[in-house]
Amino acid sequence: MRLEAENLSARRGDDLIFVNVSFTLGPGDALVLTGRNGSGKSTLLRVLAGLLRPETGRAVCICHSDDEVRPAGELSHYLGHRNGMKRELTVAENLVFWKLFLGDTAGGRSLEVEEAAAAVDLADITHLPYGYLSAGQQRRFAMARLLVAHRPIWILDEPTAALDRRADTMFEELVRQHRQAGGIVIAATHQPLGMEGAKNLEMLGFDGVDEEYSA
């Protein structure tokens, strides 16, 4: 499978924030987005995840087995600034919901809920309501959400912001394992996050609307 972004552009309000973003990523590849705050990094990630409609262009996955073309968002996990979990439900109930709701895509195996909790070093507290946990624990369980339903593409927006170094190291290893298994990672981050050898794409925001981006 490969991910192809072709001539993407998007608006913020009435104005284009980026134009002509193109890149191709294959199994094990990673792309790091850089640029100052407001430069369009989060907007591009949401376009790739299918949460925002691009003004122009497309982001698609091409499966090598049958040359099937599918929207990139269908094969992606998105981890943004919010955790995507219900505070009133237990951790286990939240993760079971995502596991059943998303299901697995072809070509990979997801973890069971307790396995995913162990992978983020929080196996003993899945019975607790999610809202009772500390902000750091909540974020780590949001990371576990990536593990309970297989998706070959991880789209990450500052996933370890405000976490301690131990959590950073833990998530770096999860990203590294995902890439070693043939997964693709696209991230806006200032941390290494297991992204060795990654391509880089600098976003310029409104100042760069006449530029052609590629990675």
QUIDA-V567424 format. One record per residue. N is the residue number from 0. PSI is psi in whole degrees, 0 to 359 (* if undefined). OMEGA is omega in degrees with one decimal (* if undefined). D_FIRST is the distance of its C-alpha to the first C-alpha in whole Angstrom. Layout:
n:psi:omega:d_first
N:PSI:OMEGA:D_FIRST
N:PSI:OMEGA:D_FIRST
//
This chain:
n:psi:omega:d_first
0:142:171.9:0
1:153:178.1:4
2:127:179.6:7
3:123:170.6:10
4:127:-173.5:13
5:112:170.9:16
6:46:180.0:20
7:140:168.5:20
8:156:-178.5:23
9:157:-179.7:25
10:151:163.7:29
11:111:-171.0:31
12:230:-178.8:34
13:355:-171.6:35
14:144:172.4:34
15:131:177.4:30
16:335:170.0:29
17:156:178.0:26
18:157:170.5:25
19:45:174.8:23
20:121:179.8:20
21:140:173.0:17
22:163:176.0:14
23:133:178.6:11
24:138:177.3:9
25:185:-178.8:6
26:130:179.1:7
27:355:-178.0:10
28:160:175.9:11
29:151:177.8:14
30:127:177.6:16
31:126:175.6:19
32:131:176.6:21
33:170:-179.1:25
34:158:-177.3:28
35:168:176.1:31
36:136:-180.0:32
37:9:-175.8:31
38:356:176.4:29
39:6:-178.0:26
40:308:-177.9:24
41:323:178.4:24
42:315:178.5:24
43:318:179.4:21
44:320:179.6:19
45:326:175.2:21
46:314:-179.6:19
47:324:-178.4:16
48:355:-179.3:16
49:13:-179.2:18
50:339:174.7:21
51:144:177.8:23
52:131:178.6:23
53:154:173.9:22
54:319:175.2:25
55:164:173.8:23
56:185:-179.1:19
57:157:173.1:16
58:116:-173.3:13
59:158:171.6:10
60:138:178.0:7
61:117:-178.2:5
62:125:-175.6:4
63:331:-174.3:5
64:323:-176.4:8
65:9:-179.0:10
66:22:176.3:9
67:138:178.7:10
68:124:-179.2:10
69:149:175.1:11
70:138:-177.5:12
71:325:-178.0:11
72:333:179.9:14
73:338:-176.2:13
74:23:-172.8:10
75:147:160.8:13
76:140:176.0:16
77:123:175.1:18
78:102:-178.8:21
79:207:-176.6:24
80:336:176.9:28
81:154:-170.5:28
82:342:178.1:28
83:36:-179.3:27
84:148:178.1:30
85:126:-176.9:33
86:328:-174.5:36
87:338:-179.6:38
88:156:173.0:36
89:165:176.2:35
90:313:-178.5:32
91:317:179.6:32
92:320:176.7:32
93:312:-176.7:30
94:324:175.9:27
95:319:178.2:27
96:310:-177.4:27
97:324:179.0:24
98:315:-178.4:23
99:322:-176.9:24
100:316:-176.0:23
101:318:-174.0:20
102:178:-179.2:19
103:142:168.1:16
104:164:-176.9:12
105:148:172.3:11
106:7:179.6:10
107:169:-179.6:12
108:132:176.9:16
109:170:176.8:18
110:153:169.0:21
111:163:-173.8:25
112:313:-177.9:27
113:327:175.5:29
114:318:179.0:26
115:321:177.2:25
116:320:177.5:28
117:325:-178.8:29
118:335:176.5:26
119:17:174.6:27
120:35:179.8:31
121:42:-172.4:32
122:338:-170.6:33
123:0:-172.9:36
124:22:-179.3:36
125:346:179.5:34
126:349:-176.4:37
127:149:172.4:38
128:138:-176.9:38
129:323:-178.0:35
130:345:179.0:38
131:346:-171.0:40
132:161:174.4:38
133:164:-180.0:38
134:322:179.0:35
135:318:177.7:34
136:321:177.9:33
137:318:-179.3:32
138:322:179.1:29
139:323:176.3:28
140:332:172.1:28
141:325:174.6:26
142:323:177.9:23
143:333:177.5:24
144:330:178.4:22
145:340:-171.2:19
146:341:-173.0:19
147:352:174.7:21
148:122:-174.5:18
149:128:170.0:14
150:131:-176.6:12
151:342:-177.8:9
152:127:172.9:10
153:124:178.0:14
154:116:-166.9:16
155:126:179.0:19
156:100:-177.7:23
157:58:-171.2:25
158:335:-177.4:24
159:18:178.7:27
160:131:176.5:30
161:9:176.0:33
162:160:179.6:32
163:173:-174.2:34
164:327:179.1:33
165:317:178.5:32
166:322:175.8:30
167:313:-178.0:28
168:318:178.7:28
169:314:-177.8:27
170:326:173.9:24
171:317:-178.6:23
172:323:176.9:22
173:318:178.4:20
174:318:-179.8:18
175:316:179.3:18
176:321:178.4:17
177:317:179.0:14
178:320:179.4:13
179:332:177.8:14
180:5:178.1:12
181:6:179.9:9
182:164:179.1:9
183:140:-179.9:10
184:132:173.1:13
185:125:-171.6:15
186:142:163.3:19
187:110:-173.8:22
188:152:173.3:24
189:3:-179.2:27
190:155:-179.8:27
191:312:172.9:25
192:35:177.6:23
193:29:-174.1:21
194:31:-179.4:19
195:137:179.2:20
196:12:-177.1:19
197:151:168.0:18
198:158:179.5:18
199:143:176.7:20
200:114:179.7:21
201:124:177.0:25
202:136:-174.6:26
203:355:178.4:29
204:209:-176.3:30
205:334:179.8:33
206:344:-173.8:34
207:20:-174.5:31
208:348:175.3:30
209:2:-177.6:31
210:156:171.6:28
211:121:-176.3:25
212:143:170.7:22
213:157:179.8:20
214:*:*:18
//
